Amino acid sequence: MNKYSSNLVIALLVGNLLVSCGTTDSSTTSVPKSDAEMITAGENHWEYSISEDKMSSSQTKVAYLISSNLLEFGFPYEGGSYGQLSIRRKDGQVDIYLKISKGQFMTNITEGVPVRLRFDDQKAITCTGSMPDDYSSDFMFLSPTKTILKKLKKSKKLYLEAGYYQSGNQILEFDVSGLKWD
């Protein structure tokens, strides 16, 4: 790994630690405060962080993974966009969310949008992608959480198809093998 890649990995780890404790409210639908620095696509292994909220002493646990492929969007998001799939346990609630490095998801303010997931060679399932409370368009929560988490634990590969602003549906690929989550 070259010096540039090492610096990006360090930035991501520090950013995720800050993200995990960046807010003190108990809402599970708030967007992490500094998730912008994600490592280069291809670093496809699970990373883990545990942080403590200084106001409540509650712990937040996060597992996250970068997509193994890049999506191509037009101006102003050209140059390749990768995804970060994250699992977060905060205040007893487990959330699964997806963030893209550049671009915007096609989401709906009042209701969720269909997101297709295919685990290994199984038939694709349709889940729901929902906007966070701050309406960030580069971030979406995925549900049903229990179903997705159960499949993530047993699978090696995930193909995730979502709609993107002015770019239609595209597929992110993740190597999800080796997830350690209780």
C-alpha positions in Angstrom: 0.0 0.0 0.0 1.5 3.4 -1.0 1.7 6.4 1.2 -1.4 8.0 -0.4 -3.6 4.9 0.2 -2.3 4.6 3.8 -3.3 8.3 4.4 -6.8 7.6 3.0 -7.2 4.5 5.2 -6.2 6.5 8.3 -8.6 9.3 7.3 -11.5 6.8 6.9 -10.8 5.2 10.3 -10.6 8.5 12.1 -13.7 9.7 10.2 -15.7 6.7 11.2 -14.7 7.0 14.8 -15.9 10.6 14.7 -19.1 9.6 12.8 -20.0 7.0 15.5 -20.0 9.6 18.3 -20.8 12.7 16.4 -24.3 13.2 17.8 -25.8 12.8 21.2 -29.5 12.4 20.3 -31.0 8.9 20.2 -32.3 9.2 16.6 -31.2 6.3 14.5 -32.0 8.1 11.2 -29.4 10.9 11.4 -26.5 11.0 9.0 -23.0 10.6 10.3 -21.3 13.9 10.5 -18.1 13.2 8.6 -18.4 10.2 6.3 -17.0 12.0 3.3 -13.5 10.5 3.4 -13.9 7.0 2.1 -11.0 4.8 1.0 -10.5 3.9 -2.7 -12.7 1.2 -4.1 -11.2 -2.3 -4.0 -10.3 -2.2 -0.3 -13.1 -4.7 0.2 -12.9 -6.0 3.7 -14.9 -5.3 6.8 -13.6 -2.6 9.2 -14.9 -2.2 12.7 -15.1 0.7 15.2 -16.5 1.2 18.6 -16.9 4.7 20.1 -18.5 6.1 23.2 -20.8 9.1 23.4 -19.2 11.5 25.8 -22.6 12.8 27.1 -24.3 9.5 27.7 -21.5 7.0 27.8 -23.4 4.8 25.4 -21.4 2.9 22.9 -21.9 2.8 19.1 -20.5 -0.1 17.1 -20.0 0.2 13.4 -18.9 -2.3 10.7 -18.3 -0.9 7.2 -17.1 -2.0 3.8 -16.2 -0.3 0.6 -17.6 -1.5 -2.8 -15.3 -3.4 -5.1 -16.4 -1.5 -8.1 -16.9 2.1 -9.1 -20.1 3.7 -10.6 -19.8 6.2 -13.4 -21.9 9.3 -13.3 -22.0 12.4 -15.5 -21.1 16.0 -14.5 -20.5 17.1 -11.7 -19.9 13.6 -10.3 -17.6 12.1 -13.0 -14.5 10.2 -12.1 -16.0 7.2 -10.4 -18.1 6.8 -7.3 -17.8 4.0 -4.8 -20.2 2.9 -2.1 -19.8 2.3 1.6 -22.1 -0.3 3.2 -22.3 0.1 7.0 -24.0 -1.6 9.9 -24.4 0.4 13.1 -25.6 -0.5 16.6 -26.5 2.6 18.5 -28.7 2.8 21.6 -29.7 -0.9 21.1 -31.0 -0.2 17.5 -29.3 -1.7 14.5 -29.3 0.2 11.2 -27.8 -0.7 7.8 -27.0 2.1 5.5 -25.4 2.9 2.2 -23.4 6.0 1.3 -21.9 6.9 -2.0 -18.7 9.0 -2.4 -20.1 11.2 -5.2 -23.6 11.4 -6.7 -27.2 11.3 -5.4 -29.6 8.5 -4.8 -33.1 8.8 -6.2 -35.0 8.8 -3.0 -38.5 9.9 -1.9 -39.0 12.3 1.1 -42.2 10.7 2.3 -41.7 7.0 1.6 -38.9 4.6 0.8 -37.7 3.5 -2.7 -37.1 0.0 -3.9 -33.5 -1.3 -3.7 -32.6 -4.7 -5.1 -30.1 -6.9 -3.3 -28.7 -10.1 -4.5 -26.6 -12.3 -2.2 -24.2 -14.8 -3.8 -26.2 -16.7 -6.5 -29.5 -16.4 -4.8 -32.6 -14.7 -6.3 -32.6 -10.9 -5.9 -34.8 -9.5 -3.2 -36.4 -6.0 -3.1 -35.8 -4.0 0.0 -36.5 -0.4 0.9 -34.1 2.6 0.8 -35.1 5.5 3.0 -33.7 9.0 3.3 -32.1 10.2 6.6 -33.7 12.9 8.7 -31.5 15.6 7.2 -32.5 14.5 3.6 -28.9 13.9 2.5 -29.1 12.5 -1.0 -25.8 10.6 -0.9 -27.0 8.4 2.0 -29.8 5.9 2.5 -31.0 3.5 5.2 -31.8 -0.1 4.1 -34.6 -2.2 5.5 -35.7 -4.7 6.6 -32.6 -4.7 8.8 -33.0 -8.2 10.3 -33.4 -9.9 6.9 -30.5 -8.1 5.3 -28.2 -8.7 8.3 -29.0 -12.4 8.4 -28.1 -12.7 4.7 -24.9 -10.6 5.1 -23.7 -13.0 7.8 -24.1 -16.0 5.5 -22.9 -14.6 2.1 -19.7 -13.9 0.3 -20.9 -11.4 -2.3 -23.6 -8.7 -2.4 -24.9 -7.0 -5.5 -26.9 -3.9 -4.6 -28.9 -2.0 -7.3 -30.2 1.4 -6.5 -31.5 4.4 -8.6 -29.2 7.4 -9.0 -30.1 10.9 -10.0 -29.8 11.4 -13.8 -28.0 8.0 -14.1 -30.7 5.4 -13.6 -30.2 2.1 -11.8 -26.6 0.9 -11.3 -25.1 -1.9 -9.3 -22.6 -1.7 -6.5 -20.6 -4.9 -5.7 -19.4 -5.8 -2.2 -17.3 -8.7 -0.9 -19.2 -9.3 2.3 -17.5 -12.4 3.4 -16.1 -12.6 7.0 -18.6 -10.3 8.7 -18.3 -10.5 12.4 -21.5 -9.1 14.0 -23.3 -10.2 17.1 
